[in-house]
Amino acid sequence: MDEATQMVKNAWEAGINFIDTADLYTQGVSEIMVGKALKDLTIPRHAIILATKANGRMDANEINAAIPTLLNGGTVYMAGQKKCLIPTH
């Protein structure tokens, strides 16, 4: 088991069900690692909360345009795991 999968496993077993990442962390590698870990551990999708963030500063129009990609197109990073929280500020 790789280190990222072991970390997700340890967190899950400790009762943690919220994972926050973003495609801007290591150019998407962090989301790939989290997605692979969730898939390998067969954690039920309904039991975990995934969060991501949009890259950089965006105006309201750019945020609105990015949301479908973050929710759908960006799921390639998360190994098909749908994200359910996208904070903006």
N, C-alpha and C positions, 0 to 999 in steps of 0.2 A: 504494500500500500504506500503510495507516495505521501509526502509530507502534507500537502494541501488536503488530501482526502482524510488523512489521520486527524488533522485539525478540525475539519468539519464534523467528523465522526465524534471526536471528543466533545465538541460544543453541543451537538445533537444529544448525546448521551447525558450531558449535564443539564439538559432542558432548554437550551438556547434554540430558538426557531426563527430568528431574524438575522438575515445576512445582508449587509450593505456593501455594495461595490460600485464600480463605474467603469465604463470603457476607457476613460482617460487614465486609469491606473495601469501603468505598463502597457499602454496601447491595446487594451482589451485582454491581455493575458490573464489578469486576475479573474475576469468573468469566465474565461475558458476553463480555468482551474476549478472555480466554484461549480460551474455547470457539470464538469466531468465528475467531481466529487459527489454531487447530488445524484447523478445518474448511477455511478458505481455503487453508492450506498443504498440505492433504491428507497430513498426517503420519499414518502408520499407527497406529491406536489401541494395538496391541500393543507399540509401540516407545516409548511414553511413559508415565511414572508421574505420575498426578495425585493431589494431596493437597488436602484441605479440612479445616476445623475447625468444630466446633459453636459457636454464638453464646453467649457469656457463661458464667457459672458454672452448672453443672448437677449435680444429684445423680445417682446411678447409674440410677434409674428414668427420669429425663429423658434421659440419654444413650442408654439402651436404646431409648427411644421415638423419639429423633431419628435414629438410625442408618439405618432404612429410607428416611427422607426424604432424608438426605444422599446415600445411595447411589443412590436411584431418582428420587424426586420432585425433588430438587435439581438433577438433571442438565439441567433446562431452562436453567440458567445456563451450563452448559458445552456448549451446543449438541449435546446428546445424548451427550457424552463421559462414559463411566462413570468414577467415581473409584475408586481402589484403595487409598488410604491415608487413614485418619481418626484422627489421633493424639488421645488424651485424656490429660489430666493434672489 
